[in-house]
């Protein structure tokens, strides 16, 4: 895919160059011309994208927690990252199956694990700030504001990961940034009934700050994978196995959970949980069910995002987060009965337009790359035929 190719990590670009060089070797020119090399989404990329869509309930349940009486911000942040123990059984099973081929080669390198722990702590701060914004804003508004993380992801990917913009990807980033800005237009602009303008604009800025922090974490994960996650030998020529994705997510989740637990201990959230559950609007049992299923939903989303970063690029991960926008809008209107006014409609249209521009740009760029590759292969075959015909 166009932008994936542009924003792929150096290790992935090196793999692609090795494939291209091998396809033009003399041995290949003496046989039938191989099929053009294209960057098609692998099964792991498709699987990761499906996980992101399955995790769309995370923001919804987090908003349910706040709407019905939840007030613990560090708890809300921990819900977004504390589902990592669910990854331990599949990680152990994958390592057990690969024990004959060497388990050590599948474990995270120490430097990559350290980088993942630091990024996990930083992501916990991003989740805390997102919780601040979600407490003060309706889900439809906060989700639209969170879509601005794509612009921050693009900028930081350009700075740290060497992203090269295409006209279509640049247009998509601009549209997906302008769309949420429309929410600030007009009186009210989606305020909750009885909420002051100061509280609304404070939540507005907090949601933007959370988007900026999330937009910084995604490219840094890609950079860490490229710099510290390279493998040697034949394993360096293939994409990392999904057990690597799960380990990265588990390490980041564990580090972020420690940060949130410390915050909960400082704020005495553990002592306040029983009383908050007793006064929860949906009942005590539903209180704990909301917490559990919210953590599960966020874990699916986070694992999908990590898979897209590891197997493709940070920009594609940011695009998929923006894809959740229409689904979050529909869920908030249906289940939370939130108002969907004109500014939100305009913002939604602009966001969908930006995503459509991105998809069309990928299609055009893929076609150009395929034509260029076919020309190179035809030229290589012609040169090989001339050399074989020479006396």
N, C-alpha and C positions, 0 to 999 in steps of 0.2 A: 504494500500500500504506500501511497506517495509520501505522506507525512511520516509514516512509520519508518520508511527507508531514510528519510532525511534526519529523523531524530533518534535513530537507533544508536545504541552504544557502540564504542569503537570495537569491542569484541565481536559484536554482531556484524559490523561492517567488514571486519577482517575475515569473518567466516564467508560473507558474501563474495569478497574478492578472491578468496581461495577457490570457491566454486566456479567463478567466472574464468579464472586462469586455467583451471583444470578442463573446462569445457572447450578451450581453444588449443589444447595440447595437440601434438602431431598424432597421437594415438586416436584421438577423437575425430580428426579430420579425415582419416582414412576409412572411417566407417560412416554409417548413416548420421546425418546431422541431428544432434540431440534437440530435444524440445527446449524452447526458450525458458530461461530462468526467470521466474516471477516471484515477487514477494506476496504470496497469498496467505491469508490468515490461517494459522495452524489450528489444530484441534484444541490445543491448550489456550490459544487466544480466544477462540469461540467459547470454550468452557468458562474462561475467566469473565468474559462479557456476560454470559448467562448468570454467573454468580452475582455480578453487580446488579443486574435487574432483579434477581431474587431478593437482594438485600434492600429493596426499595421501602420495605416496611420499617426499617430502622428509624429514619426521621419521623415517620408518622407516629410510631409508638413513643418516641421521645417527646413529641408534642403532647400526646395523650398523658404522659406522666406529669407534665407541667400544667396542663389544663385542669386536671382533676386534683390538684393540690400538692404535687411534688415541688420541692424547693431546694433540694440538695444538688448543688452545681457540680461538686466533685464526684458525686454518685452518678450524675448524668454523663460526665466525662468518662468515668470508668465503664459505664455500659457500652460505650462506643469502642472500647479496646479490650475488654476483659473476657471476650469469648475465645481467646487463644487456647485454653486447655482442650477445646474440642478438636484441635489439630494434633494433639499428642498421639492418639491411637493410629490415625493414618500415617503419621511420620514414622512411628515405631514399626508399623507393618511394612512400609516401603523399605526401610533400612533392613529389616529382617529378610525380605525377599531378595535384596541385593547383596547379601552378606558374602556370597561366593565371588562376586565381582569386586569386592573391596568396599567396605562401609566408609572407610576414611575419606575416600574420594567424593562421597556424597554429603559429608558433613560440611557445614559452613566453615570457611577459613577463619582463624581467630580474629584477624583484622576486620573482616566483613561482619562478623558477629558483634564486635565492639562498635562498629559504625551503626549497625542496626539498632543496638541498644540506645545509642545517643539519639538517633532519629526517632526511636519510639518514645523517649522522654519528651522530645520536642513535639511530637504528634499529640501527646497527652495534653500539652499546653494548648494546642490548636483545638482539641476537643472541648476543653474547658471553656475557651472563648466562644466556641460554637454553642455550648450550652447556655452561656450568658445571652447570646442573641436569640436563641430559640425560646427562652423564658419570656422575652419581652415582645416577640413578634409572632404573628400567625405563621403556620407552617408554609403556606403558599408564598408569603413574603420572604421568609428566611431561606427557603429553598431557591427562590429566584436570585437572592443576593449571593448565596453560596455558589451560584453558577459563574460568578466573576472569578472564581479560582482558576478558570481556564485561561484568562488573560494573564494572571500571575504565573501560572504554570508555563505558558508560552514564553514569557519574559525570562523567567529563571532558567528554563530549558535552553534558551538562546545564550544565556550567560555561562551556564555551568556545563550543559550537555552538548553544546555545539549544534543546536537546532537551526536548520535553514528553512526559512519561510517560503512558501509558494503563494501566488496571488490568492488562491482559493482558501488556503489555511489562514492567511492573514485576514481575509474577509470574514471567515468564520469567527475568529477571535474577536474582531471588532464588533460584530453583530451580537455575539454572546456576552460582550461587555456592556454595550449600549442598552441592551434589553433590560437588565436589572436596574439600570440608572433611571428608567422611566418610572419606577416605583416611587421615586421621590417627588414626582410631579402631582400637583393637585392637593386639595385639602383632604386631610385624613390619611390618604395614601395607605389604606389597609390597616389602620390602627385598631387595636382591640377596644371594645366598648369600655369606657371608663378609664382608659389609659391616657396619661398625660403626654404632651408632645415631647417633653424632655426624655421621658422613658422610652418613647418610640425611637427617637433619633439616637439615643444611646445604644439601644439594641441594633439599630441600623448600622452604626459604626462598628459594633462588636461583630456582627455577621460579616462585614467586609474584612475586618481584621482576621477572622477565622479563615476566610477564603484565601487571604494572602499567606497565612501560615501554611495552610494545606497546599497551596500552589508552590511553596518553597520546598516542602518535604518531598513531593513527588519527584522532581528532577534530582534532588540529592540522593534519593534511593537509587535512581538510575545510574548516577555517577559512582556511587559506592559499589554497585554490582559490576560496573565496567572496570573500576580500578582495583578492587580487592577480591572480586569473585571470579577472576579468570582461572581456568584450569589448564593443566598441561596434558600433553599426549592426545590421543584420539578424542577424549572428552571435550577438548577445547573447540572441536569442529562442529559440535551439535549444540542446539539450544539447551539451557540448563533444565534438568528434570524438575517435575513439579514438586518433588520433595524439597528442593531448594527454596521454592516459593513459600511453601508451608513453614519451613524453618525460619525464613526471614520474617514472616508475619508473626510467628510464635515469639521470636526474640523481641521484636518491636512491641508486641502486645504485652509481654511480661514486664519489660522496662517501663512502659507507659502505665501499667497497672500499679507498679510500685509507687510511681509518682502520685497517682490518684489516691492510693491508700494512705500515703503520708498526708495528703491534703485533707482526706476525710478524718484522719486522726486529729489533725490540728483543729479542724472545725467541729469536732465532736459529733460527726455525722452518725457514727455507729450507735451512740446512745439515743439519737433522735429517730432512728429508723422505725422502731416499734410504734411510737406515737404517730409518725407520719403514715404508716400503714393503717393504723386504726382510723384515722381521719380521712383516708383517701376516698375520693368521690365514688369510685367504682367498687369499693369494698376491700377488705384486707386480703382476701385470696387473690382477687384480680390485681391487686397492687404487686404482689410477687410474680404473678404470671406476666404482667407487663414488663417487669424488670428482666425476667428470664428470656422472654421472646425478643425483647429489644436487643439484648446482648447477642443472641443468636443471629438476628437479622444484620446487625452491624458487623458481625464476624464474617458472614457471607459476603457482604459488600467489601470489607477490607481485604479479604483473601482474593476476591476478583480483581480489585485494584492492584494488589501486589503482583498478581499473575500477569496483568497487562503491562505493568512496568518491566517485569523481568523478561517476559517473552516477546514484548513488542517495544513500547516506548512510554515515557511519562506523559507525552501529549495525548496519546490515545487513551490513557487512563483518565486524563482530564476531560476528554471528549465524552467518555462513558459516564462520568459523574454528571455532566451537563445533560446527558440523555435521560437521567432520572427525573429531570425537571417536569416534563409533561405528566409522568406517572404520579409524582408527588402532588401535582396540582389536582389531578382527578381524585386521588385518595383523600386529600384534605377537604375537598368540596363534598364528597360523598359521605365520609365517615365523621368528619368534624363540623360539617355544615358551615364552613367558612365562606365569607363573601368573595366572589370572583368578579371584580369590577373592571372598568375600562383600562386603567393603567396596567393591571395584571395581564389582561388579555393582549395588550400591545406588547408587553414584555415577553409573553409566551410566544407570540408570533415571531418576534425578532429572534428569539432563541432557537425556535424550530427552523427558521430561515438560515441561521448560521450553521446549524448542524447539517442541513441539506446542502449548503455550499461546501462544507467539508467533504461530505460523501461524494459529491459530483467532482470535486477537485481530485480526490483519490482515484476515481474512475478514469479521468482524463490523463492523469500522470501515469497510471498503470499502463494505459494504452500506449503512451509515448515510450515508456521504458521497454515494453514488449517489442515495439517496432524497432527501436534502437538495438536491442539485443539480437533480433532476427537479422538485421543488416550486418552486425558484427560477425555472427555465425556464418552468414552467406559469404562474406568476404574471406573469412578464415578457410572455409571449404574450398572456395575458388583458388586461393593461394596454395592450399595443399594439393589440389588437382594439378596445378601448373608445375609444382615441384616434382610430383610423381611422374608427369609426362616428360620432363626434361631428361635428355640423354645423360 
